[in-house]
Amino acid sequence: MKMQDIPIGLTFALAENPEALKYFVSLSEEQKQQILEQSHKIHSKSEMQAFAGNFAKNNSASKTGFTNNRFS
């Protein structure tokens, strides 16, 4: 996956949240693609920050914890 494949809002949210970035880069390509697909449903900066925060926060519980948030 190339940086240009990642929506700018998600890029900014990951840049602002080191734990989210660490989690994102540890995912498989398929898991990253799932996150990208979910991110297209998000329409505000605060929602994107919450989205990134959720999958980073859930990292300790499950590798796919990001699917348990309200954007799924």
FIPADREN-209031 format. One record per residue (C-alpha): residue in one letter; x, y, z. Coordinates in steps of 0.25 Angstrom, whole numbers, padded with zeros to 4 digits, always signed. Layout:
residues N
AXYZ ...
END
This chain:
residues 72
M+0000+0000+0000 K+0005+0014-0004 M+0003+0026+0004 Q-0005+0032-0008 D-0015+0021-0006 I-0018+0026+0008 P-0029+0038+0009 I-0023+0051+0014 G-0032+0051+0026 L-0027+0038+0031 T-0013+0041+0028 F-0014+0053+0037 A-0021+0045+0048 L-0010+0035+0048 A+0000+0046+0049 E-0006+0052+0061 N-0008+0038+0068 P+0005+0030+0069 E-0002+0018+0075 A-0011+0018+0063 L+0000+0019+0053 K+0008+0008+0060 Y-0005-0001+0059 F-0008+0003+0045 V+0006-0001+0040 S+0006-0014+0047 L-0007-0019+0040 S-0007-0028+0028 E-0011-0022+0014 E-0025-0027+0015 Q-0027-0021+0029 K-0022-0008+0024 Q-0031-0008+0012 Q-0043-0011+0022 I-0039+0002+0029 L-0038+0010+0016 E-0052+0005+0012 Q-0057+0009+0026 S-0050+0023+0025 H-0058+0027+0013 K-0071+0027+0021 I-0065+0038+0030 H-0068+0052+0027 S-0062+0061+0038 K-0048+0063+0045 S-0053+0059+0058 E-0060+0046+0053 M-0047+0042+0047 Q-0039+0045+0059 A-0049+0037+0067 F-0048+0026+0057 A-0033+0025+0058 G-0033+0026+0073 N-0043+0014+0073 F-0035+0005+0066 A-0022+0009+0073 K-0029+0007+0086 N-0035-0006+0083 N-0021-0011+0078 S-0018-0018+0091 A-0031-0025+0091 S-0031-0030+0077 K-0023-0029+0063 T-0037-0026+0057 G-0043-0017+0068 F-0045-0006+0058 T-0057-0013+0053 N-0064-0011+0066 N-0066+0004+0065 R-0078+0012+0060 F-0072+0014+0046 S-0073-0001+0043 
END
